[in-house]
Amino acid sequence: MVIGSLLFTGVSTPVHGAVAQLISARSSNTCGSGWFSGVCTAASSAIAQGDFILVHYECDIQGVNPLINDTFNDAFTIIVHDFSVIEYAFASVGGQLQVTVTATCLVQSGTPDGRFAVNIFRNIAGIGNIAPFNELDSATVCNPCTSTISLGVQAFSIVYEAVVFSVFGSTCATITNVDDQISSVNLSCQALAPGFTGGRTVYSAPNLGSVGTHSYRMQITTTGSPSPNTNVLFHYAIELLSNQPTVTAVKTLCFGNCGNPAVTLLNTNSTKSLNFNTSITILYQAQSTLNGFVNNVSISISKTPPPSQVIFLGLYIQTCPVGLLPMTPGCPATLRQGITTSAPTKGILSLSAGPAFAVAAGDWIVLGVSALYAGIGLNDTNTGVPTFTASGNIPPVITSVPTTGGSNMGMWAWVTGTVSTGPPAPGGFPSGPCVNNFAQLDCIIPGMVNSMCIKVTASCQTSGALFWIIILTFLSFLVATVGFASAHITKFVGAGEVFLFLFLGWFFIFVGVGVVESFIVIFFLFTGSVVFAKTARNYF
């Protein structure tokens, strides 16, 4: 029996825009304590040609001129140079990027005091408005102190912000994002007697709302009186303009197990048989077709459980390389938002998200539900969806999950965003559906190769590809040998040439789907031509 159908009609207003998005973030936290003087290189990050690289360097001494460089020798342009230095560049090529900063920053009798953050964005057209930095000074305890910057923004722009503090009290300051900004880098806090210094970089979700001036607020909270010193917070805000190459439409769609039409609930409960006493989480995964953000995650409780029952809801969002699925070692699922509800009651239970929880077309949305005790009844829908099971109650990171068949349990997320009529951005959808599909080379070969790597890098991909090429060459040669034997051919003429032909055949298949670095291709082309030249002389 159908007990309810909740229908959310998506808005379909045509607009022009392509959504900018953060791809990755790195920092100097990998260099010792995160504070350095001299040379520091951040951890590598996979980027595509045209990606926007934004570097924020900070030293508590004015006048430091850092030298910023990256793996591809891109030309960096200064956009801020005062207490902090902020520079940007567009990636000239794709690959594994590392940013290196060289600067002398020593304070208090030789203590290293430099640090930097790297944020990499995609679909950025350039720099828009830049707000003058806001300096907030407080001679009393910040409980909290709030810095506000007003900035005019265009449609689909992202606003990048950075805060750096020097506080005087008993502990480091606590930074709070007031307006749903998304944290990208937390610079480690360092004690510089008699105070502490640290910082954070954040960014806003793409502006899907009104064009005009918006306020952006950041807070710090301190402990202890700063007297006779003054707590100081520096706050920066920069508009990053989005590319706008395609016609889009703003929609709100349902992902997860929504039923048909969304959301259709039944008076059945497939979750009553699940043994939540063993501390498990049931998960759905879906790939977003929108550039936007997750509004919420919801379930429907069919009957009020005992007061001792506790329900957990979780939202995971991740961008996976082509050929990789979420909740795997190559693309772990990281919890973005979770709630714990004690003594839940009958009806809809929702986890609120919002603009801070951005997704791009091709990103994976994973929804999770768990309970403290078995016997919880969640309404089913009229559709079945593959399910996965993880250990624990909404674990913070998921790297491996078994498929546990399908389920009609209702659990869904509403996503608001834009539908692009043009091709997806690099790193978005693969060319075909790779889930349980072994018919396409661009799905199975990257999947085989990437499965050899805990962390997918260009060098590991190449090594994994060569491993599979050798294995497949020997298997192909074995099949050919067995074929000749079954045909009663006792003399295998040109066995070496056949083996080499099979090797090069597999090699060029793997090259064709882009899992082998170019210098390996050049090496084998040269080697192959030399070998064939020597062999050919025997026949002419």
C-alpha positions as CSV (number, residue, x, y, z in Angstrom):
1,M,0.0,0.0,0.0
2,V,1.3,3.4,-0.9
3,I,1.2,5.7,2.2
4,G,2.6,8.9,0.7
5,S,4.2,10.5,-2.3
6,L,6.2,13.7,-1.8
7,L,6.9,15.5,-5.1
8,F,9.4,18.3,-5.4
9,T,9.1,20.1,-8.6
10,G,12.5,21.3,-9.9
11,V,12.9,24.9,-11.1
12,S,13.9,25.0,-14.7
13,T,14.9,28.6,-15.3
14,P,17.4,28.9,-18.2
15,V,20.6,30.7,-17.3
16,H,24.0,30.9,-18.7
17,G,26.9,29.5,-16.6
18,A,29.3,26.7,-15.9
19,V,29.9,26.0,-12.3
20,A,33.4,26.6,-10.8
21,Q,34.5,24.0,-8.2
22,L,37.4,23.2,-5.8
23,I,39.5,20.2,-7.0
24,S,42.0,19.9,-4.2
25,A,43.9,21.7,-1.5
26,R,47.4,21.3,-0.1
27,S,49.5,23.2,2.4
28,S,52.9,23.6,4.0
29,N,51.7,21.4,6.9
30,T,53.7,18.6,5.3
31,C,57.0,20.5,6.1
32,G,57.9,19.7,9.6
33,S,55.4,21.4,11.9
34,G,53.9,23.2,9.0
35,W,56.0,26.3,9.6
36,F,59.2,26.8,7.7
37,S,61.9,29.2,6.6
38,G,63.7,28.3,3.4
39,V,62.1,25.8,0.9
40,C,58.9,23.9,1.3
41,T,57.1,21.7,-1.2
42,A,53.5,20.8,-0.7
43,A,52.1,17.3,-1.4
44,S,51.2,16.5,-5.0
45,S,47.7,16.9,-6.5
46,A,46.3,15.7,-9.8
47,I,45.2,18.6,-12.0
48,A,44.0,19.2,-15.6
49,Q,45.2,21.8,-18.1
50,G,43.6,25.1,-17.4
51,D,43.0,24.5,-13.7
52,F,43.3,27.6,-11.4
53,I,46.1,27.4,-8.8
54,L,45.8,29.9,-5.9
55,V,48.6,30.1,-3.4
56,H,48.4,32.1,-0.1
57,Y,51.7,32.6,1.8
58,E,51.8,34.3,5.2
59,C,54.7,35.4,7.5
60,D,54.3,37.4,10.7
61,I,57.0,39.7,9.3
62,Q,56.0,42.3,6.7
63,G,58.0,42.7,3.5
64,V,58.8,39.0,2.8
65,N,58.8,38.2,-0.9
66,P,58.3,34.5,-1.4
67,L,59.3,32.8,-4.7
68,I,56.4,30.6,-5.7
69,N,56.9,27.9,-8.4
70,D,55.2,24.7,-9.4
71,T,56.1,21.4,-11.3
72,F,55.2,22.9,-14.7
73,N,57.0,26.3,-14.2
74,D,53.7,28.1,-14.5
75,A,53.8,31.9,-14.3
76,F,52.3,33.2,-11.0
77,T,50.6,36.6,-10.8
78,I,50.4,38.6,-7.5
79,I,46.9,39.7,-6.5
80,V,47.6,40.6,-2.8
81,H,50.9,41.7,-1.2
82,D,50.7,43.1,2.3
83,F,50.8,41.0,5.5
84,S,50.0,38.0,3.2
85,V,51.0,37.3,-0.3
86,I,48.4,35.7,-2.6
87,E,49.3,34.6,-6.2
88,Y,47.6,32.6,-8.9
89,A,48.4,30.8,-12.1
90,F,46.6,28.7,-14.7
91,A,48.0,25.2,-15.2
92,S,49.7,25.0,-18.5
93,V,49.4,21.2,-18.7
94,G,47.7,18.4,-16.7
95,G,49.4,15.9,-14.4
96,Q,50.7,15.6,-10.9
97,L,51.3,19.1,-9.5
98,Q,53.5,20.2,-6.6
99,V,53.9,23.8,-5.5
100,T,57.2,24.9,-3.9
101,V,57.6,28.1,-1.9
102,T,61.0,29.6,-1.1
103,A,61.1,32.4,1.5
104,T,63.1,33.4,4.5
105,C,60.8,33.9,7.5
106,L,62.4,33.8,11.0
107,V,61.0,35.4,14.1
108,Q,61.8,35.4,17.8
109,S,65.4,34.4,17.7
110,G,65.3,32.1,14.7
111,T,61.9,30.4,14.9
112,P,60.6,29.5,11.4
113,D,57.3,31.3,10.9
114,G,56.3,31.0,7.2
115,R,53.3,28.9,6.0
116,F,51.2,28.6,2.9
117,A,48.0,27.1,1.4
118,V,47.4,25.9,-2.1
119,N,43.8,25.7,-3.5
120,I,43.1,24.3,-7.0
121,F,39.9,25.2,-8.7
122,R,38.4,24.2,-12.0
123,N,36.2,26.2,-14.5
124,I,37.7,29.5,-13.4
125,A,37.7,32.3,-15.9
126,G,39.8,34.7,-13.8
127,I,39.8,37.1,-10.9
128,G,36.7,39.2,-10.2
129,N,36.4,41.7,-7.3
130,I,39.0,41.8,-4.6
131,A,38.0,43.2,-1.2
132,P,40.5,45.3,0.8
133,F,41.8,43.1,3.6
134,N,40.0,43.6,6.9
135,E,42.1,43.9,10.1
136,L,40.3,43.2,13.3
137,D,42.0,44.2,16.5
138,S,40.7,43.4,20.0
139,A,42.3,44.3,23.3
140,T,39.9,41.9,25.1
141,V,39.1,38.3,25.0
142,C,37.4,37.3,21.6
143,N,34.2,35.5,22.6
144,P,33.9,35.7,19.6
145,C,35.3,38.4,17.4
146,T,33.7,38.7,14.0
147,S,35.2,40.0,10.8
148,T,32.8,41.0,8.0
149,I,33.8,41.7,4.4
150,S,31.3,42.9,1.7
151,L,32.0,41.8,-1.8
152,G,30.1,42.1,-5.1
153,V,29.8,38.7,-6.9
154,Q,28.6,37.5,-10.3
155,A,26.5,34.5,-11.1
156,F,28.2,31.2,-10.3
157,S,31.3,32.9,-8.8
158,I,33.1,31.3,-6.0
159,V,34.4,33.6,-3.2
160,Y,37.8,32.5,-1.7
161,E,38.6,33.7,1.8
162,A,41.6,33.4,4.0
163,V,42.1,34.3,7.7
164,V,45.3,34.6,9.7
165,F,45.4,35.3,13.4
166,S,47.9,36.3,16.0
167,V,46.3,36.0,19.5
168,F,47.6,36.3,23.0
169,G,46.1,34.1,25.7
170,S,46.3,30.6,27.0
171,T,45.6,28.6,23.8
172,C,45.2,28.9,20.1
173,A,42.2,30.7,18.6
174,T,39.2,28.7,17.3
175,I,38.2,29.7,13.8
176,T,34.5,29.6,12.9
177,N,33.0,29.8,9.3
178,V,29.9,32.0,9.9
179,D,28.2,31.9,6.5
180,D,28.4,28.3,5.5
181,Q,31.9,28.6,3.9
182,I,33.7,25.4,3.2
183,S,37.1,24.9,4.9
184,S,39.8,23.8,2.5
185,V,43.1,24.2,4.5
186,N,43.7,24.6,8.2
187,L,47.2,26.0,8.8
188,S,48.7,24.5,11.9
189,C,48.8,26.7,15.0
190,Q,52.2,27.6,16.3
191,A,53.1,29.0,19.7
192,L,55.1,32.2,19.5
193,A,55.5,33.4,23.1
194,P,53.6,35.0,24.5
195,G,50.9,34.1,21.9
196,F,49.8,31.9,19.1
197,T,49.4,32.3,15.3
198,G,47.5,30.2,12.7
199,G,45.1,30.4,9.9
200,R,42.5,28.9,7.5
201,T,41.4,29.1,3.9
202,V,37.8,28.7,2.9
203,Y,35.6,29.1,-0.1
204,S,31.9,29.6,-0.8
205,A,29.6,27.4,-2.9
206,P,28.9,28.7,-6.4
207,N,26.6,31.7,-6.3
208,L,23.3,30.4,-7.5
209,G,21.4,33.3,-5.9
210,S,21.3,37.0,-6.5
211,V,24.0,38.9,-8.3
212,G,25.3,41.8,-6.2
213,T,27.0,42.5,-2.9
214,H,27.1,39.8,-0.3
215,S,28.6,39.7,3.2
216,Y,31.2,37.1,4.3
217,R,31.9,36.6,8.0
218,M,34.6,34.8,9.9
219,Q,35.1,34.5,13.6
220,I,37.8,33.7,16.1
221,T,37.3,32.7,19.7
222,T,40.2,33.1,22.2
223,T,40.8,32.2,25.8
224,G,42.6,34.4,28.4
225,S,43.2,38.1,28.4
226,P,45.6,39.4,25.6
227,S,46.8,42.3,27.9
228,P,49.1,44.1,27.3
229,N,48.9,42.9,23.7
230,T,46.1,42.9,21.1
231,N,44.4,40.0,19.4
232,V,44.7,40.5,15.6
233,L,42.7,38.8,12.7
234,F,43.5,39.5,9.1
235,H,40.6,38.6,6.7
236,Y,40.9,38.4,2.9
237,A,38.1,37.8,0.2
238,I,38.6,37.3,-3.5
239,E,35.9,36.6,-6.2
240,L,36.8,33.8,-8.6
241,L,34.8,34.2,-11.8
242,S,33.3,31.1,-13.3
243,N,33.6,30.0,-17.0
244,Q,30.3,30.4,-18.8
245,P,30.5,28.3,-22.0
246,T,27.1,26.5,-22.0
247,V,23.4,27.0,-21.4
248,T,22.2,25.6,-18.1
249,A,19.0,25.2,-16.2
250,V,18.5,25.2,-12.4
251,K,16.8,22.1,-11.2
252,T,16.2,20.2,-7.9
253,L,16.5,16.4,-8.3
254,C,16.3,13.4,-6.0
255,F,19.2,10.9,-5.5
256,G,19.3,7.7,-3.5
257,N,16.2,5.5,-3.2
258,C,13.4,8.0,-3.9
259,G,10.8,5.7,-5.4
260,N,9.0,6.6,-8.6
261,P,7.8,9.3,-8.7
262,A,10.0,10.9,-6.0
263,V,9.3,10.4,-3.2
264,T,6.9,7.5,-3.0
265,L,6.8,5.6,0.3
266,L,5.2,2.2,1.1
267,N,3.9,0.7,4.3
268,T,6.6,-1.9,4.4
269,N,9.8,-2.0,6.4
270,S,12.7,-4.0,5.0
271,T,15.0,-2.6,7.7
272,K,13.4,-4.5,10.6
273,S,15.5,-7.6,9.8
274,L,18.8,-5.7,9.9
275,N,21.0,-6.4,12.9
276,F,22.1,-2.9,13.8
277,N,23.3,-4.3,17.2
278,T,26.5,-5.2,15.4
279,S,27.2,-1.5,14.7
280,I,26.7,-1.3,10.9
281,T,25.9,1.4,8.4
282,I,23.7,0.9,5.4
283,L,24.8,3.0,2.4
284,Y,23.4,4.1,-1.0
285,Q,25.6,5.7,-3.7
286,A,24.6,7.9,-6.6
287,Q,26.5,10.0,-9.2
288,S,25.3,13.6,-9.5
289,T,24.1,14.9,-12.8
290,L,24.0,18.5,-11.4
291,N,26.4,21.2,-10.6
292,G,25.1,22.5,-7.3
293,F,24.7,21.5,-3.7
294,V,23.0,18.9,-1.5
295,N,19.9,20.3,0.4
296,N,19.3,17.4,2.8
297,V,19.3,13.7,3.4
298,S,16.1,12.1,4.6
299,I,14.5,8.8,5.8
300,S,11.0,8.0,6.9
301,I,10.4,6.3,10.3
302,S,7.3,4.1,10.1
303,K,6.7,3.8,13.8
304,T,8.0,5.6,16.9
305,P,10.7,3.3,18.3
306,P,11.5,2.9,22.0
307,P,13.1,6.0,23.7
308,S,16.4,4.2,24.0
309,Q,16.8,4.0,20.2
310,V,19.3,6.3,18.4
311,I,19.4,6.9,14.6
312,F,22.5,8.1,12.7
313,L,22.4,9.8,9.3
314,G,25.4,10.7,7.2
315,L,26.3,12.4,3.9
316,Y,29.5,11.7,2.0
317,I,30.6,13.5,-1.2
318,Q,33.7,12.7,-3.2
319,T,35.2,13.3,-6.7
320,C,36.7,10.0,-8.0
321,P,39.2,9.6,-10.9
322,V,37.7,8.0,-14.0
323,G,37.4,4.2,-13.6
324,L,37.3,4.4,-9.8
325,L,34.2,4.0,-7.6
326,P,33.7,5.7,-4.2
327,M,34.3,3.8,-0.9
328,T,37.4,2.2,-2.3
329,P,41.1,2.7,-1.4
330,G,41.6,4.8,-4.6
331,C,38.6,7.1,-3.7
332,P,37.7,6.9,0.0
333,A,34.4,8.3,1.1
334,T,34.8,11.1,3.7
335,L,32.0,12.1,5.9
336,R,30.9,15.7,5.1
337,Q,27.9,15.9,7.5
338,G,26.3,13.6,10.1
339,I,23.6,13.8,12.8
340,T,22.7,11.7,15.8
341,T,19.1,11.6,16.8
342,S,18.1,10.2,20.2
343,A,14.5,9.0,20.9
344,P,13.4,9.6,17.3
345,T,9.7,9.7,16.5
346,K,7.5,8.6,13.6
347,G,7.8,10.7,10.4
348,I,10.5,12.2,8.2
349,L,13.9,12.6,9.8
350,S,16.3,14.8,7.8
351,L,19.9,15.8,7.9
352,S,20.2,19.5,6.8
353,A,23.0,20.3,4.3
354,G,22.9,23.4,2.1
355,P,25.2,25.5,-0.2
356,A,28.3,24.5,1.8
357,F,27.9,21.0,0.5
358,A,28.7,21.5,-3.2
359,V,28.7,18.8,-5.8
360,A,29.7,18.8,-9.5
361,A,28.4,16.7,-12.3
362,G,30.1,13.3,-11.9
363,D,30.7,13.6,-8.2
364,W,29.5,10.7,-6.0
365,I,26.9,11.2,-3.3
366,V,26.9,8.5,-0.6
367,L,24.0,8.4,1.9
368,G,24.3,6.4,5.1
369,V,21.9,5.3,7.9
370,S,22.6,3.4,11.1
371,A,20.8,2.7,14.4
372,L,21.9,1.8,17.9
373,Y,19.6,-1.2,18.1
374,A,18.0,-3.7,15.7
375,G,14.3,-3.5,14.9
376,I,14.1,0.0,13.5
377,G,11.4,0.4,10.9
378,L,12.1,2.7,7.9
379,N,9.5,3.0,5.2
380,D,10.3,1.4,1.8
381,T,9.8,2.9,-1.6
382,N,8.5,1.2,-4.7
383,T,12.0,0.8,-6.2
384,G,15.0,-1.2,-5.3
385,V,18.6,0.2,-5.1
386,P,22.0,-1.6,-4.6
387,T,23.2,-1.3,-1.0
388,F,26.5,-1.4,0.7
389,T,27.5,-2.1,4.4
390,A,30.2,-0.5,6.4
391,S,31.3,-1.2,10.0
392,G,30.5,1.4,12.6
393,N,27.8,4.0,13.0
394,I,28.4,6.5,10.2
395,P,32.3,6.0,10.0
396,P,34.3,9.2,9.2
397,V,36.1,7.5,6.3
398,I,35.1,4.5,4.2
399,T,37.6,2.7,2.0
400,S,36.1,-0.7,1.5
401,V,32.5,-1.9,1.6
402,P,30.9,-5.2,0.4
403,T,27.8,-5.0,-1.8
404,T,24.9,-6.5,0.1
405,G,22.4,-6.8,-2.7
406,G,19.5,-4.5,-3.1
407,S,17.0,-2.8,-0.8
408,N,13.7,-0.9,-1.0
409,M,14.5,1.1,2.1
410,G,13.7,4.8,1.5
411,M,16.7,7.1,1.9
412,W,17.1,10.1,-0.4
413,A,18.8,13.4,-0.9
414,W,17.5,16.5,-2.8
415,V,20.2,18.3,-4.9
416,T,19.8,21.7,-6.4
417,G,22.0,22.8,-9.2
418,T,22.5,23.4,-12.9
419,V,22.3,21.0,-15.8
420,S,24.9,21.7,-18.4
421,T,24.1,21.2,-22.1
422,G,27.8,21.2,-23.0
423,P,30.4,18.5,-22.3
424,P,31.3,17.9,-18.6
425,A,34.4,19.4,-17.1
426,P,37.6,17.3,-17.0
427,G,37.4,14.8,-14.2
428,G,33.6,14.6,-14.5
429,F,31.7,11.7,-16.0
430,P,33.6,8.9,-17.7
431,S,32.6,8.3,-21.3
432,G,30.4,5.5,-20.4
433,P,28.8,3.9,-17.3
434,C,31.6,2.0,-15.5
435,V,29.5,0.4,-12.8
436,N,29.2,-3.4,-13.4
437,N,30.0,-2.8,-17.0
438,F,32.9,-4.6,-18.6
439,A,32.0,-3.9,-22.2
440,Q,34.1,-0.7,-22.6
441,L,37.8,-0.5,-22.7
442,D,37.9,3.0,-21.1
443,C,36.1,1.5,-18.1
444,I,37.7,-1.9,-17.5
445,I,41.4,-0.9,-18.3
446,P,41.5,2.1,-15.9
447,G,39.7,0.0,-13.3
448,M,42.3,-2.8,-13.6
449,V,45.2,-0.4,-13.5
450,N,44.0,1.8,-10.7
451,S,43.2,-1.2,-8.5
452,M,46.9,-1.8,-8.2
453,C,47.4,1.6,-6.5
454,I,46.5,2.7,-3.0
455,K,47.0,6.3,-4.1
456,V,46.4,6.8,-7.8
457,T,49.3,8.8,-9.3
458,A,50.7,8.9,-12.9
459,S,53.7,6.9,-12.0
460,C,51.7,4.2,-10.2
461,Q,49.2,4.1,-13.1
462,T,52.1,3.5,-15.5
463,S,53.6,0.7,-13.3
464,G,50.2,-0.9,-13.0
465,A,49.6,-0.7,-16.7
466,L,53.0,-2.4,-17.5
467,F,52.2,-5.1,-15.0
468,W,48.9,-5.9,-16.7
469,I,50.5,-5.6,-20.2
470,I,53.0,-8.3,-19.3
471,I,50.4,-10.6,-17.8
472,L,48.0,-10.2,-20.7
473,T,50.9,-10.8,-23.2
474,F,51.9,-14.1,-21.6
475,L,48.2,-15.2,-21.4
476,S,47.7,-14.3,-25.1
477,F,50.9,-16.1,-26.1
478,L,49.8,-19.1,-24.1
479,V,46.4,-19.2,-25.9
480,A,48.2,-18.9,-29.2
481,T,50.5,-21.8,-28.3
482,V,47.7,-24.0,-27.2
483,G,45.8,-23.2,-30.4
484,F,48.8,-24.3,-32.5
485,A,49.2,-27.5,-30.5
486,S,45.5,-28.3,-30.9
487,A,45.9,-27.9,-34.6
488,H,48.8,-30.4,-34.5
489,I,51.3,-27.8,-35.6
490,T,54.5,-28.9,-34.0
491,K,56.8,-26.1,-35.2
492,F,55.9,-22.6,-34.0
493,V,57.7,-20.4,-36.6
494,G,58.4,-16.9,-35.5
495,A,57.4,-17.4,-31.9
496,G,59.5,-14.4,-30.8
497,E,58.0,-12.1,-33.3
498,V,54.5,-13.2,-32.3
499,F,55.2,-12.6,-28.6
500,L,56.6,-9.1,-29.5
501,F,53.6,-8.4,-31.6
502,L,51.2,-9.4,-28.8
503,F,53.2,-7.2,-26.3
504,L,53.0,-4.2,-28.6
505,G,49.3,-4.8,-29.3
506,W,48.4,-4.8,-25.6
507,F,50.8,-1.9,-25.0
508,F,49.1,0.4,-27.6
509,I,45.6,-0.6,-26.3
510,F,46.7,0.6,-22.8
511,V,48.3,3.7,-24.3
512,G,45.0,4.5,-26.1
513,V,43.0,4.9,-22.9
514,G,45.6,7.1,-21.3
515,V,47.1,5.1,-18.5
516,V,50.7,5.1,-19.7
517,E,53.0,8.1,-19.4
518,S,54.4,9.5,-22.7
519,F,58.1,8.9,-22.0
520,I,57.3,5.1,-21.7
521,V,55.6,5.3,-25.1
522,I,58.6,6.9,-26.7
523,F,60.9,4.4,-25.1
524,F,59.0,1.4,-26.4
525,L,58.5,2.9,-29.9
526,F,62.3,3.3,-30.1
527,T,63.0,-0.2,-28.7
528,G,60.3,-1.8,-31.0
529,S,61.7,-0.1,-34.1
530,V,65.2,-1.3,-33.3
531,V,64.1,-4.9,-32.7
532,F,61.9,-5.1,-35.8
533,A,64.8,-3.5,-37.9
534,K,67.2,-6.3,-36.7
535,T,64.5,-9.0,-37.3
536,A,63.5,-7.7,-40.7
537,R,67.0,-8.3,-42.1
538,N,66.4,-12.0,-41.8
539,Y,63.6,-11.9,-44.4
540,F,65.0,-9.5,-47.0
